Amino acid sequence: MPKNPIPNINLPDDLVSKYVNFVRISHTASEFVMDFSLLLPGVTQPEVESRLVMSPTAAKLFLHAMMENLNRYESKFGEITLPGKHSLADDLFKPNPNPDEDNG
């Protein structure tokens, strides 16, 4: 089956890029909702920077596209290693084992 050509997209001059490092994903029978946030130390309720809503079909196509792009990335730059039994947040936000030491 031939692939559909990728359409040209318009990037508006006023488009604002946001850095995010946290996503909350939820779904209903008819849609997936992804809320993207920037999670920083001490923030207990991060603000949603962007919300994407996709059909289940679009979400699965997005997953496949991400997997394909991650494979290309790793082929070029090497394997992306993930933390072991703990999360990246555990590494980023772990408490200082020596609170009396100056960190700066």
Secondary structure, DSSP 4 states (H G I P E B T S, - for coil): -PPPPPPP----TT-------EEEEEE-SS-EEEEEE---TT-SSPPEEEEEEE-HHHHHHHHHHHHHHHHHHHHHH-PPP--SSS-HHHHHHPPPS-TTS---
